[in-house]
Amino acid sequence: MDEKFEEVVDRYLEKAIEVETETSMSQASSSMLFATACYNAQNILDKSSPNNLEANITEYIEMYEDMLRNSIEHYSSK
């Protein structure tokens, strides 16, 4: 991750923590996940044709799973 990427991630995490104080961790998590899905759907549709739509969806799902597993490993080792 480069410095700008880390900065943007930190901004999203700060916002999630802010939302969590207003609601709950579960609601902050699920609403962020839904917002991410909406944003990524737009991105996938912008770059996909009907021929590669499923491949692009699969790519995003695999990226998410990898990031989730890496984060679990990172936070469980602290």
The first five atom37 places (N, CA, C, CB, O) and aatype in JSON, in Angstrom:
{
  "aatype": [12, 3, 6, 11, 13, 6, 6, 19, 19, 3, 1, 18, 10, 6, 11, 0, 9, 6, 19, 6, 16, 6, 16, 15, 12, 15, 5, 0, 15, 15, 15, 12, 10, 13, 0, 16, 0, 4, 18, 2, 0, 5, 2, 9, 10, 3, 11, 15, 15, 14, 2, 2, 10, 6, 0, 2, 9, 16, 6, 18, 9, 6, 12, 18, 6, 3, 12, 10, 1, 2, 15, 9, 6, 8, 18, 15, 15, 11],
  "atom_mask": [
    [1, 1, 1, 1, 1],
    [1, 1, 1, 1, 1],
    [1, 1, 1, 1, 1],
    [1, 1, 1, 1, 1],
    [1, 1, 1, 1, 1],
    [1, 1, 1, 1, 1],
    [1, 1, 1, 1, 1],
    [1, 1, 1, 1, 1],
    [1, 1, 1, 1, 1],
    [1, 1, 1, 1, 1],
    [1, 1, 1, 1, 1],
    [1, 1, 1, 1, 1],
    [1, 1, 1, 1, 1],
    [1, 1, 1, 1, 1],
    [1, 1, 1, 1, 1],
    [1, 1, 1, 1, 1],
    [1, 1, 1, 1, 1],
    [1, 1, 1, 1, 1],
    [1, 1, 1, 1, 1],
    [1, 1, 1, 1, 1],
    [1, 1, 1, 1, 1],
    [1, 1, 1, 1, 1],
    [1, 1, 1, 1, 1],
    [1, 1, 1, 1, 1],
    [1, 1, 1, 1, 1],
    [1, 1, 1, 1, 1],
    [1, 1, 1, 1, 1],
    [1, 1, 1, 1, 1],
    [1, 1, 1, 1, 1],
    [1, 1, 1, 1, 1],
    [1, 1, 1, 1, 1],
    [1, 1, 1, 1, 1],
    [1, 1, 1, 1, 1],
    [1, 1, 1, 1, 1],
    [1, 1, 1, 1, 1],
    [1, 1, 1, 1, 1],
    [1, 1, 1, 1, 1],
    [1, 1, 1, 1, 1],
    [1, 1, 1, 1, 1],
    [1, 1, 1, 1, 1],
    [1, 1, 1, 1, 1],
    [1, 1, 1, 1, 1],
    [1, 1, 1, 1, 1],
    [1, 1, 1, 1, 1],
    [1, 1, 1, 1, 1],
    [1, 1, 1, 1, 1],
    [1, 1, 1, 1, 1],
    [1, 1, 1, 1, 1],
    [1, 1, 1, 1, 1],
    [1, 1, 1, 1, 1],
    [1, 1, 1, 1, 1],
    [1, 1, 1, 1, 1],
    [1, 1, 1, 1, 1],
    [1, 1, 1, 1, 1],
    [1, 1, 1, 1, 1],
    [1, 1, 1, 1, 1],
    [1, 1, 1, 1, 1],
    [1, 1, 1, 1, 1],
    [1, 1, 1, 1, 1],
    [1, 1, 1, 1, 1],
    [1, 1, 1, 1, 1],
    [1, 1, 1, 1, 1],
    [1, 1, 1, 1, 1],
    [1, 1, 1, 1, 1],
    [1, 1, 1, 1, 1],
    [1, 1, 1, 1, 1],
    [1, 1, 1, 1, 1],
    [1, 1, 1, 1, 1],
    [1, 1, 1, 1, 1],
    [1, 1, 1, 1, 1],
    [1, 1, 1, 1, 1],
    [1, 1, 1, 1, 1],
    [1, 1, 1, 1, 1],
    [1, 1, 1, 1, 1],
    [1, 1, 1, 1, 1],
    [1, 1, 1, 1, 1],
    [1, 1, 1, 1, 1],
    [1, 1, 1, 1, 1]
  ],
  "atom_positions": [
    [[0.85, -1.19, 0.0], [0.0, 0.0, 0.0], [0.88, 1.24, 0.0], [-0.96, 0.0, 1.22], [1.84, 1.34, 0.77]],
    [[0.55, 2.17, -0.87], [1.3, 3.41, -0.84], [0.7, 4.37, 0.19], [1.32, 4.06, -2.25], [-0.34, 4.08, 0.78]],
    [[1.35, 5.49, 0.39], [0.96, 6.42, 1.44], [-0.45, 6.98, 1.22], [1.97, 7.56, 1.51], [-1.23, 7.09, 2.18]],
    [[-0.78, 7.33, 0.0], [-2.11, 7.89, -0.28], [-3.2, 6.84, -0.03], [-2.19, 8.39, -1.75], [-4.24, 7.15, 0.54]],
    [[-2.94, 5.6, -0.44], [-3.9, 4.52, -0.22], [-4.16, 4.37, 1.28], [-3.38, 3.18, -0.82], [-5.32, 4.3, 1.7]],
    [[-3.11, 4.33, 2.07], [-3.25, 4.19, 3.52], [-4.02, 5.35, 4.12], [-1.88, 4.08, 4.19], [-4.83, 5.17, 5.03]],
    [[-3.78, 6.55, 3.61], [-4.49, 7.74, 4.09], [-6.0, 7.61, 3.82], [-3.93, 9.01, 3.41], [-6.81, 7.92, 4.69]],
    [[-6.35, 7.17, 2.63], [-7.77, 7.02, 2.29], [-8.41, 5.93, 3.14], [-7.93, 6.69, 0.78], [-9.53, 6.1, 3.62]],
    [[-7.72, 4.81, 3.34], [-8.24, 3.73, 4.19], [-8.49, 4.26, 5.6], [-7.25, 2.54, 4.23], [-9.53, 3.98, 6.2]],
    [[-7.54, 5.03, 6.13], [-7.7, 5.59, 7.47], [-8.92, 6.51, 7.56], [-6.45, 6.36, 7.87], [-9.62, 6.52, 8.58]],
    [[-9.18, 7.27, 6.51], [-10.36, 8.15, 6.49], [-11.65, 7.34, 6.55], [-10.35, 9.04, 5.24], [-12.58, 7.7, 7.27]],
    [[-11.7, 6.25, 5.79], [-12.89, 5.38, 5.83], [-13.05, 4.75, 7.21], [-12.8, 4.28, 4.75], [-14.16, 4.67, 7.73]],
    [[-11.96, 4.3, 7.8], [-12.04, 3.68, 9.13], [-12.49, 4.69, 10.18], [-10.69, 3.09, 9.53], [-13.29, 4.35, 11.05]],
    [[-11.99, 5.92, 10.1], [-12.42, 6.97, 11.03], [-13.92, 7.23, 10.89], [-11.64, 8.27, 10.79], [-14.61, 7.4, 11.89]],
    [[-14.41, 7.26, 9.66], [-15.84, 7.48, 9.43], [-16.66, 6.31, 9.99], [-16.12, 7.66, 7.92], [-17.72, 6.51, 10.58]],
    [[-16.17, 5.09, 9.79], [-16.88, 3.92, 10.32], [-16.96, 3.98, 11.84], [-16.18, 2.62, 9.88], [-17.99, 3.65, 12.42]],
    [[-15.89, 4.39, 12.48], [-15.89, 4.51, 13.94], [-16.87, 5.6, 14.38], [-14.46, 4.83, 14.47], [-17.56, 5.45, 15.39]],
    [[-16.94, 6.69, 13.63], [-17.91, 7.76, 13.92], [-19.34, 7.23, 13.81], [-17.7, 8.96, 12.96], [-20.17, 7.49, 14.68]],
    [[-19.63, 6.5, 12.74], [-20.97, 5.92, 12.56], [-21.27, 4.92, 13.67], [-21.08, 5.24, 11.17], [-22.39, 4.86, 14.18]],
    [[-20.26, 4.15, 14.05], [-20.44, 3.16, 15.12], [-20.87, 3.82, 16.42], [-19.14, 2.37, 15.34], [-21.7, 3.26, 17.15]],
    [[-20.34, 5.0, 16.73], [-20.72, 5.68, 17.97], [-22.17, 6.15, 17.92], [-19.8, 6.87, 18.23], [-22.81, 6.33, 18.96]],
    [[-22.69, 6.35, 16.7], [-24.08, 6.8, 16.54], [-25.06, 5.62, 16.47], [-24.21, 7.66, 15.28], [-26.25, 5.78, 16.74]],
    [[-24.56, 4.44, 16.1], [-25.44, 3.28, 15.89], [-24.87, 2.08, 16.64], [-25.6, 2.95, 14.38], [-25.05, 1.95, 17.85]],
    [[-24.2, 1.21, 15.91], [-23.55, 0.04, 16.49], [-22.46, -0.41, 15.51], [-24.58, -1.12, 16.77], [-22.43, 0.01, 14.36]],
    [[-21.56, -1.28, 16.0], [-20.52, -1.79, 15.11], [-21.15, -2.59, 13.97], [-19.52, -2.66, 15.9], [-20.71, -2.51, 12.82]],
    [[-22.16, -3.36, 14.29], [-22.82, -4.17, 13.28], [-23.44, -3.3, 12.19], [-23.89, -5.05, 13.92], [-23.3, -3.59, 11.0]],
    [[-24.13, -2.24, 12.59], [-24.74, -1.36, 11.59], [-23.69, -0.58, 10.82], [-25.73, -0.4, 12.26], [-23.84, -0.39, 9.61]],
    [[-22.65, -0.12, 11.48], [-21.58, 0.59, 10.77], [-20.94, -0.34, 9.74], [-20.5, 1.1, 11.76], [-20.68, 0.08, 8.61]],
    [[-20.7, -1.58, 10.12], [-20.08, -2.54, 9.22], [-20.98, -2.87, 8.03], [-19.74, -3.82, 9.97], [-20.53, -2.83, 6.88]],
    [[-22.23, -3.18, 8.3], [-23.12, -3.58, 7.21], [-23.44, -2.41, 6.28], [-24.41, -4.16, 7.76], [-23.56, -2.6, 5.07]],
    [[-23.57, -1.2, 6.83], [-23.85, -0.05, 5.95], [-22.63, 0.3, 5.11], [-24.29, 1.17, 6.79], [-22.78, 0.71, 3.96]],
    [[-21.43, 0.16, 5.67], [-20.22, 0.42, 4.89], [-20.07, -0.63, 3.79], [-18.96, 0.43, 5.8], [-19.69, -0.31, 2.67]],
    [[-20.36, -1.87, 4.12], [-20.28, -2.94, 3.13], [-21.28, -2.72, 2.0], [-20.52, -4.32, 3.8], [-20.96, -2.92, 0.83]],
    [[-22.49, -2.3, 2.35], [-23.51, -2.03, 1.33], [-23.09, -0.85, 0.46], [-24.87, -1.77, 1.98], [-23.23, -0.9, -0.77]],
    [[-22.6, 0.23, 1.07], [-22.15, 1.4, 0.3], [-21.0, 1.01, -0.63], [-21.7, 2.53, 1.25], [-20.95, 1.48, -1.77]],
    [[-20.1, 0.17, -0.16], [-19.0, -0.31, -0.99], [-19.52, -1.13, -2.17], [-18.03, -1.15, -0.16], [-19.04, -0.99, -3.29]],
    [[-20.51, -1.97, -1.91], [-21.1, -2.77, -2.99], [-21.75, -1.86, -4.03], [-22.15, -3.75, -2.41], [-21.61, -2.1, -5.23]],
    [[-22.46, -0.83, -3.59], [-23.09, 0.1, -4.53], [-22.04, 0.82, -5.37], [-23.95, 1.14, -3.78], [-22.18, 0.93, -6.59]],
    [[-20.99, 1.29, -4.73], [-19.93, 2.01, -5.44], [-19.22, 1.08, -6.42], [-18.92, 2.61, -4.44], [-18.97, 1.44, -7.57]],
    [[-18.9, -0.11, -5.96], [-18.2, -1.07, -6.83], [-19.08, -1.55, -7.97], [-17.72, -2.26, -6.02], [-18.57, -1.83, -9.06]],
    [[-20.38, -1.65, -7.76], [-21.28, -2.03, -8.85], [-21.2, -1.0, -9.97], [-22.74, -2.15, -8.35], [-21.15, -1.36, -11.15]],
    [[-21.18, 0.27, -9.6], [-21.05, 1.33, -10.61], [-19.71, 1.22, -11.34], [-21.18, 2.72, -9.96], [-19.65, 1.36, -12.56]],
    [[-18.65, 0.96, -10.6], [-17.32, 0.83, -11.2], [-17.26, -0.38, -12.14], [-16.25, 0.69, -10.1], [-16.73, -0.28, -13.24]],
    [[-17.81, -1.5, -11.7], [-17.81, -2.71, -12.54], [-18.62, -2.48, -13.81], [-18.39, -3.92, -11.75], [-18.2, -2.85, -14.9]],
    [[-19.79, -1.85, -13.67], [-20.61, -1.6, -14.84], [-19.93, -0.65, -15.83], [-21.95, -1.03, -14.43], [-20.09, -0.8, -17.04]],
    [[-19.17, 0.32, -15.3], [-18.45, 1.26, -16.17], [-17.37, 0.57, -16.99], [-17.82, 2.36, -15.34], [-17.11, 0.97, -18.12]],
    [[-16.74, -0.47, -16.43], [-15.61, -1.08, -17.12], [-15.93, -2.43, -17.75], [-14.47, -1.25, -16.17], [-15.06, -3.05, -18.37]],
    [[-17.16, -2.9, -17.61], [-17.5, -4.24, -18.08], [-18.39, -4.2, -19.32], [-18.21, -5.01, -16.97], [-19.15, -3.27, -19.56]],
    [[-18.24, -5.24, -20.07], [-19.19, -5.52, -21.14], [-19.99, -6.73, -20.68], [-18.46, -5.77, -22.53], [-19.61, -7.39, -19.71]],
    [[-21.09, -7.04, -21.35], [-21.84, -8.24, -20.94], [-20.97, -9.51, -20.96], [-23.04, -8.44, -21.87], [-21.25, -10.46, -20.23]],
    [[-19.94, -9.51, -21.78], [-19.07, -10.7, -21.88], [-18.15, -10.89, -20.68], [-18.23, -10.61, -23.13], [-17.79, -12.02, -20.36]],
    [[-17.78, -9.8, -20.0], [-16.84, -9.96, -18.89], [-17.4, -9.51, -17.54], [-15.58, -9.2, -19.18], [-16.65, -9.37, -16.57]],
    [[-18.69, -9.28, -17.47], [-19.31, -8.83, -16.23], [-19.09, -9.83, -15.09], [-20.8, -8.59, -16.43], [-18.66, -9.45, -14.01]],
    [[-19.38, -11.09, -15.34], [-19.23, -12.1, -14.28], [-17.78, -12.23, -13.83], [-19.74, -13.47, -14.76], [-17.52, -12.41, -12.64]],
    [[-16.84, -12.14, -14.75], [-15.42, -12.23, -14.39], [-15.02, -11.05, -13.51], [-14.54, -12.26, -15.66], [-14.26, -11.22, -12.56]],
    [[-15.53, -9.86, -13.81], [-15.22, -8.69, -12.99], [-15.85, -8.79, -11.61], [-15.68, -7.42, -13.68], [-15.23, -8.39, -10.62]],
    [[-17.07, -9.31, -11.53], [-17.7, -9.52, -10.22], [-16.88, -10.51, -9.39], [-19.16, -10.03, -10.39], [-16.62, -10.27, -8.21]],
    [[-16.47, -11.6, -10.01], [-15.66, -12.61, -9.33], [-14.36, -12.0, -8.83], [-15.38, -13.8, -10.26], [-13.91, -12.3, -7.72]],
    [[-13.74, -11.15, -9.65], [-12.48, -10.5, -9.26], [-12.68, -9.67, -8.0], [-11.95, -9.62, -10.41], [-11.85, -9.72, -7.09]],
    [[-13.75, -8.91, -7.92], [-14.02, -8.08, -6.74], [-14.29, -8.94, -5.52], [-15.2, -7.16, -7.0], [-13.81, -8.63, -4.42]],
    [[-15.05, -10.0, -5.69], [-15.35, -10.89, -4.56], [-14.05, -11.53, -4.03], [-16.36, -12.0, -4.98], [-13.85, -11.61, -2.82]],
    [[-13.19, -11.96, -4.93], [-11.91, -12.57, -4.52], [-11.02, -11.54, -3.83], [-11.18, -13.16, -5.74], [-10.35, -11.85, -2.85]],
    [[-11.01, -10.29, -4.35], [-10.22, -9.23, -3.71], [-10.72, -8.98, -2.29], [-10.28, -7.93, -4.53], [-9.93, -8.85, -1.36]],
    [[-12.05, -8.91, -2.14], [-12.62, -8.66, -0.82], [-12.27, -9.78, 0.15], [-14.15, -8.5, -0.92], [-11.86, -9.53, 1.28]],
    [[-12.42, -11.02, -0.3], [-12.1, -12.15, 0.57], [-10.63, -12.1, 1.0], [-12.41, -13.48, -0.13], [-10.32, -12.35, 2.17]],
    [[-9.75, -11.8, 0.09], [-8.33, -11.72, 0.4], [-8.06, -10.6, 1.41], [-7.51, -11.48, -0.89], [-7.31, -10.79, 2.37]],
    [[-8.67, -9.44, 1.19], [-8.47, -8.32, 2.12], [-9.04, -8.64, 3.5], [-9.13, -7.04, 1.57], [-8.43, -8.31, 4.52]],
    [[-10.21, -9.28, 3.54], [-10.83, -9.64, 4.8], [-9.95, -10.63, 5.57], [-12.22, -10.23, 4.57], [-9.71, -10.45, 6.76]],
    [[-9.49, -11.67, 4.89], [-8.64, -12.67, 5.56], [-7.33, -12.06, 6.04], [-8.36, -13.84, 4.6], [-6.87, -12.36, 7.15]],
    [[-6.72, -11.2, 5.23], [-5.47, -10.54, 5.63], [-5.7, -9.64, 6.84], [-4.89, -9.73, 4.47], [-4.86, -9.57, 7.74]],
    [[-6.83, -8.95, 6.86], [-7.13, -8.07, 7.99], [-7.39, -8.86, 9.26], [-8.33, -7.19, 7.67], [-6.95, -8.46, 10.34]],
    [[-8.09, -9.97, 9.14], [-8.31, -10.83, 10.31], [-6.98, -11.32, 10.86], [-9.22, -12.03, 9.94], [-6.76, -11.31, 12.07]],
    [[-6.12, -11.76, 9.99], [-4.79, -12.21, 10.42], [-4.02, -11.08, 11.08], [-3.99, -12.77, 9.22], [-3.39, -11.28, 12.12]],
    [[-4.07, -9.91, 10.49], [-3.35, -8.74, 11.04], [-3.88, -8.37, 12.43], [-3.49, -7.53, 10.09], [-3.09, -8.21, 13.37]],
    [[-5.2, -8.23, 12.57], [-5.76, -7.79, 13.84], [-5.73, -8.88, 14.91], [-7.17, -7.31, 13.64], [-5.72, -8.56, 16.1]],
    [[-5.73, -10.14, 14.52], [-5.68, -11.2, 15.54], [-4.27, -11.4, 16.06], [-6.21, -12.5, 14.96], [-4.08, -12.04, 17.1]],
    [[-3.29, -10.87, 15.36], [-1.89, -11.03, 15.82], [-1.44, -9.88, 16.71], [-0.94, -11.13, 14.62], [-0.32, -9.88, 17.22]],
    [[-2.32, -8.9, 16.91], [-1.96, -7.74, 17.76], [-2.12, -8.06, 19.21], [-2.81, -6.54, 17.43], [-1.87, -7.2, 20.06]]
  ]
}
